[in-house]
Amino acid sequence: MTAMKPSTETTQEYVTTLAPADVLVRAKQFFATRNPLYAAFIDQEGPGWASFRGQGGEEVVVAAEAVDGGSRVAGSSYLFTMQLRRFLTTLPALDRPAEVA
């Protein structure tokens, strides 16, 4: 049996000008205000990360770590990939050289 490769759709990354704490505040607001079918509410959180639960127990995880000039944000979800992508695009982008991003 072969190991499953992680999907590029389920794990997404983005680099923003916001501080990690600000990213998480925005994530909490964003997922709580979606259409009820796609809303997700805080389940667990810690320094630099938060997990949310949505319809049918679907999990969305967002983590942010400080980088020069902002934060590198990683998000993961199996079913809420489109909502996760929408959230990431609401964050102000940090322009970085291609070799660093």
Residue, then its C-alpha position, 0 to 999 in steps of 0.5 A: m500500500t502506498a502513502m497518500k500524498p497531501s492535497t495541494e487543495t487541503t493545505q494552503e499558504y499565504v503571506t500577509t502584512l498583518a501580525p499573526a494575532d491580527v490574522l487569527v482575529r480576522a479568521k474568527q470574524f470571517f468564518a463566523t459570518r459565512n452563510p450558515l452552511y459554510a460558517a465555522f466557529i472556534d473549537q480550539e486555539g493556542p498561540g499562533w493557531a486556531s481550529f474551527r468546526g463547521q457543518g457536519g463537524e468539518e474542521v478548518v485550521v488556521a496558523a500564522e507565524a511572524v516573518d519579516g514584514g508580516s506573517r506566513v499563514a497556513g490553513s487546512s480543511y478537507l471540505f471548506t477549501m473554497q472558504l479557506r481560499r476566500f479568507l486568505t484573499t481577504l488578507p493584505a498581501l506581503d510582496r516577497p521575492a519568489e525565492v522567499a515566498 
